[in-house]
């Protein structure tokens, strides 16, 4: 494989994936809505989910592999989520196939499964089905951690390290972690293996279950610095955020993010969905 396109390449996971492929000498084309000054125009490509994409973006560059990690978290209502993320991903898949792309790998989440509660999980599940129908592969990760994690986990850890009190949800579902290097390694192996693989849906996460409180303490190196946590029933946290969102007040965390944490994905127990010959590390 000589080249690969990565959507969401300016984000946490997307940037790590791009770096992994580049480290092996693969030409990476970063598809991102955030193009900072000074970035080479031939490798950084303006891309926004939900907008029209010309298939020549892939054909002119000879791109045969697409890693789709972009997701617009700014979309709040289901109508926006469906239009931007679900339909936008469908348009991306169509353009990629029309442009000669042969391998599509979706970076999904353990929040996506039949019966999930969150809109995020439901949207990812629909995107998964489209990718699988197109002959691609799906990689469901847990909460991604590393030296400088991003997303929801990164915000929680940043708050904890600053010495601020961190609300910790009480919920029935255990959480599962995925180290960024392990996720990138598996996606790289998948993209460079014979195609199509015998299995096309994978669970990329450690097997150890965690509570959110354990994660915060472990990843901040508590008790240095000390971490101050406040136990909060998840339903109260969800209702409070939902009420604020209802009157137009949007905080760092969304009510939908809480729903992503409260119900366990039953597929986590299916050993046949785990990548072969790769152990996903744990913080401890």
C-alpha positions as CSV (number, residue, x, y, z in Angstrom):
1,X,0.0,0.0,0.0
2,X,1.5,3.3,-1.1
3,X,-1.1,5.8,0.0
4,X,-4.1,6.2,2.4
5,X,-6.7,8.8,3.1
6,X,-7.7,9.6,6.7
7,X,-10.8,11.6,7.5
8,X,-10.9,13.6,10.7
9,X,-7.1,13.8,10.5
10,X,-6.9,16.9,12.6
11,X,-8.7,15.2,15.5
12,X,-7.2,13.0,18.2
13,X,-7.7,9.6,16.8
14,X,-7.4,10.6,13.2
15,X,-4.0,12.4,13.7
16,X,-2.6,9.3,15.5
17,X,-3.7,7.1,12.7
18,X,-2.1,9.3,10.1
19,X,1.2,9.3,12.1
20,X,1.2,5.5,12.3
21,X,0.8,5.0,8.5
22,X,3.5,7.7,7.8
23,X,5.9,5.9,10.2
24,X,5.7,2.9,7.9
25,X,6.4,5.0,4.8
26,X,2.8,5.3,3.5
27,X,1.8,8.5,1.9
28,X,-1.1,9.9,3.9
29,X,-3.7,12.3,2.6
30,X,-5.4,14.1,5.6
31,X,-9.0,14.9,5.0
32,X,-10.0,17.6,7.5
33,X,-12.2,20.6,8.0
34,X,-9.4,22.3,9.9
35,X,-6.6,23.4,7.5
36,X,-4.1,25.4,9.4
37,X,-1.8,27.9,7.5
38,X,1.4,26.3,6.3
39,X,0.0,22.8,5.7
40,X,0.9,21.4,2.3
41,X,-2.1,21.6,0.1
42,X,-1.2,18.4,-1.7
43,X,-1.5,16.2,1.4
44,X,-4.0,18.2,3.4
45,X,-7.5,18.2,1.8
46,X,-10.4,20.3,2.9
47,X,-13.3,17.9,3.8
48,X,-16.5,18.4,5.8
49,X,-19.0,15.7,6.4
50,X,-22.3,16.4,4.8
51,X,-20.9,18.4,1.9
52,X,-20.5,17.2,-1.7
53,X,-17.3,15.3,-2.4
54,X,-15.7,14.9,-5.8
55,X,-14.6,11.3,-6.5
56,X,-11.5,12.7,-8.3
57,X,-10.2,13.5,-4.9
58,X,-9.3,9.8,-4.6
59,X,-8.8,8.9,-8.3
60,X,-6.3,11.7,-9.0
61,X,-4.2,10.7,-6.1
62,X,-4.4,7.0,-6.6
63,X,-5.9,6.4,-3.2
64,X,-7.1,2.9,-2.7
65,X,-7.6,2.9,1.1
66,X,-9.8,5.1,3.2
67,X,-9.8,5.3,7.0
68,X,-13.0,7.1,8.1
69,X,-12.6,8.5,11.6
70,X,-14.4,11.8,11.2
71,X,-17.6,12.6,13.2
72,X,-19.3,16.0,13.7
73,X,-20.0,16.2,17.4
74,X,-21.4,19.7,16.9
75,X,-24.6,18.2,15.5
76,X,-27.1,18.1,18.4
77,X,-30.5,17.0,17.1
78,X,-31.1,13.7,15.4
79,X,-32.0,15.5,12.2
80,X,-28.6,17.2,12.2
81,X,-26.8,14.0,13.1
82,X,-28.5,12.0,10.4
83,X,-27.9,14.7,7.7
84,X,-24.3,15.4,8.6
85,X,-22.9,12.2,10.0
86,X,-25.0,9.4,8.6
87,X,-25.9,10.8,5.1
88,X,-22.5,12.5,5.0
89,X,-20.7,9.2,5.5
90,X,-22.9,7.6,2.8
91,X,-21.9,10.3,0.4
92,X,-18.2,9.8,1.3
93,X,-18.5,6.1,0.7
94,X,-20.1,6.6,-2.7
95,X,-17.5,9.1,-3.7
96,X,-14.7,6.9,-2.5
97,X,-15.9,3.9,-4.4
98,X,-16.5,6.0,-7.5
99,X,-12.9,7.3,-7.2
100,X,-11.4,3.8,-7.1
101,X,-11.1,3.2,-3.4
102,X,-11.0,-0.5,-2.7
103,X,-10.6,-0.7,1.1
104,X,-12.7,1.3,3.6
105,X,-12.2,1.0,7.4
106,X,-14.5,2.8,9.8
107,X,-13.4,3.8,13.3
108,X,-16.5,3.2,15.3
109,X,-17.2,2.9,19.0
110,X,-18.4,0.4,21.7
111,X,-21.3,2.8,22.1
112,X,-22.7,1.4,18.8
113,X,-24.8,-1.7,19.1
114,X,-28.4,-2.8,18.7
115,X,-30.5,-1.3,21.5
116,X,-28.0,1.4,22.4
117,X,-29.4,4.6,24.0
118,X,-27.3,7.4,22.7
119,X,-27.8,9.2,19.4
120,X,-24.1,8.9,18.8
121,X,-24.2,5.1,19.1
122,X,-27.3,4.9,16.8
123,X,-25.6,7.1,14.2
124,X,-22.4,5.1,14.3
125,X,-24.4,1.8,14.0
126,X,-26.1,3.1,10.8
127,X,-22.7,4.2,9.4
128,X,-21.3,0.7,10.3
129,X,-24.0,-1.0,8.3
130,X,-23.3,1.2,5.2
131,X,-19.5,0.5,5.4
132,X,-20.1,-3.2,5.8
133,X,-22.6,-3.2,2.8
134,X,-19.9,-1.5,0.8
135,X,-17.5,-4.3,1.6
136,X,-15.5,-2.4,4.2
137,X,-14.5,-3.1,7.8
138,X,-15.5,-1.7,11.2
139,X,-13.3,-1.3,14.2
140,X,-15.1,-0.5,17.5
141,X,-12.8,1.1,20.0
142,X,-13.3,1.7,23.7
143,X,-12.4,5.0,25.4
144,X,-9.1,5.9,23.7
145,X,-6.2,6.9,26.0
146,X,-2.6,7.8,25.6
147,X,-0.1,10.5,26.6
148,X,-2.4,13.3,25.6
149,X,-5.9,11.8,25.1
150,X,-8.6,13.9,23.4
151,X,-12.4,13.8,23.3
152,X,-14.5,13.3,26.4
153,X,-11.9,11.4,28.3
154,X,-9.3,14.0,27.6
155,X,-11.6,16.7,29.0
156,X,-12.3,14.7,32.1
157,X,-8.6,14.0,32.8
158,X,-7.7,17.7,32.2
159,X,-10.2,18.8,34.7
160,X,-8.9,16.2,37.2
161,X,-5.3,17.2,36.7
162,X,-6.1,20.9,37.3
163,X,-7.3,20.0,40.8
164,X,-11.0,20.7,40.0
165,X,-13.7,18.5,41.3
166,X,-14.7,15.8,38.8
167,X,-18.3,14.5,38.7
168,X,-18.1,10.7,38.5
169,X,-21.2,8.9,37.3
170,X,-22.8,6.0,39.0
171,X,-24.0,3.7,36.3
172,X,-24.4,-0.1,35.7
173,X,-22.2,-0.5,32.7
174,X,-18.4,-1.1,32.9
175,X,-16.1,0.9,30.6
176,X,-13.3,-0.5,28.4
177,X,-10.1,1.3,27.4
178,X,-8.2,1.3,24.1
179,X,-4.6,2.6,24.0
180,X,-4.1,4.8,21.0
181,X,-1.0,2.9,19.8
182,X,-2.9,-0.5,19.9
183,X,-5.8,1.0,17.9
184,X,-3.5,2.4,15.3
185,X,-1.5,-0.8,15.1
186,X,-4.6,-2.9,14.4
187,X,-6.0,-0.5,11.8
188,X,-2.6,-0.5,10.1
189,X,-2.5,-4.3,10.1
190,X,-6.0,-4.5,8.8
191,X,-5.4,-2.0,6.0
192,X,-2.2,-3.8,4.8
193,X,-3.4,-7.4,5.0
194,X,-5.1,-9.4,2.3
195,X,-8.5,-8.1,1.4
196,X,-11.2,-8.7,2.1
197,X,-10.5,-10.2,5.5
198,X,-12.5,-13.2,6.7
199,X,-14.1,-11.1,9.5
200,X,-15.1,-7.4,9.0
201,X,-16.3,-6.3,12.4
202,X,-13.8,-6.0,15.3
203,X,-13.8,-5.1,19.0
204,X,-10.6,-3.1,19.6
205,X,-10.5,-2.7,23.4
206,X,-8.9,-4.2,26.5
207,X,-10.8,-6.9,28.3
208,X,-10.5,-5.4,31.8
209,X,-13.7,-3.6,32.9
210,X,-13.3,-0.2,34.6
211,X,-15.5,2.3,36.4
212,X,-15.1,6.0,35.5
213,X,-13.7,6.7,38.9
214,X,-11.0,4.1,38.5
215,X,-10.1,5.5,35.1
216,X,-9.8,9.0,36.4
217,X,-7.5,7.9,39.3
218,X,-5.4,5.6,37.2
219,X,-4.8,7.9,34.3
220,X,-4.1,11.0,36.4
221,X,-1.5,9.1,38.5
222,X,-3.5,9.8,41.7
223,X,-2.8,10.6,44.5
224,X,-0.2,12.8,42.9
225,X,-1.9,15.1,42.2
226,X,-4.9,14.3,44.3
227,X,-8.2,13.8,42.4
228,X,-11.4,15.1,43.9
229,X,-14.4,13.2,42.6
230,X,-18.1,13.8,43.3
231,X,-20.4,10.7,42.9
232,X,-23.5,11.7,40.8
233,X,-26.3,9.3,39.8
234,X,-26.1,9.3,36.0
235,X,-29.8,9.9,35.5
236,X,-29.5,13.2,37.5
237,X,-26.5,14.3,35.4
238,X,-28.3,13.4,32.2
239,X,-31.5,15.2,33.2
240,X,-29.6,18.3,34.3
241,X,-27.7,18.6,31.0
242,X,-30.8,17.8,29.0
243,X,-32.6,20.6,30.7
244,X,-29.8,23.1,30.0
245,X,-29.6,22.0,26.4
246,X,-33.4,22.5,26.1
247,X,-33.0,26.2,26.8
248,X,-30.0,26.6,24.5
249,X,-27.2,26.2,27.1
250,X,-24.5,23.8,25.9
251,X,-21.7,22.8,28.2
252,X,-18.5,20.9,27.5
253,X,-20.3,17.6,28.1
254,X,-23.5,16.6,26.4
255,X,-26.4,14.6,27.8
256,X,-26.0,12.2,24.9
257,X,-22.4,11.5,26.0
258,X,-23.8,10.2,29.3
259,X,-26.1,7.9,27.5
260,X,-23.1,6.4,25.7
261,X,-21.7,5.3,29.0
262,X,-24.7,3.7,30.8
263,X,-25.4,0.6,28.8
264,X,-23.0,-2.2,28.1
265,X,-22.3,-3.4,24.6
266,X,-23.0,-7.1,24.7
267,X,-20.5,-7.7,21.9
268,X,-17.6,-7.0,24.3
269,X,-17.9,-10.6,25.4
270,X,-17.5,-12.1,22.0
271,X,-13.9,-13.3,21.7
272,X,-14.3,-14.0,18.0
273,X,-14.6,-10.3,17.4
274,X,-11.3,-9.4,18.9
275,X,-8.3,-8.9,16.7
276,X,-6.0,-11.9,16.5
277,X,-2.4,-11.7,17.7
278,X,-2.8,-8.3,19.3
279,X,-3.2,-7.7,23.1
280,X,-4.8,-4.4,24.0
281,X,-2.9,-3.0,26.9
282,X,-4.3,-1.7,30.2
283,X,-3.1,1.4,32.2
284,X,-2.1,-1.0,35.0
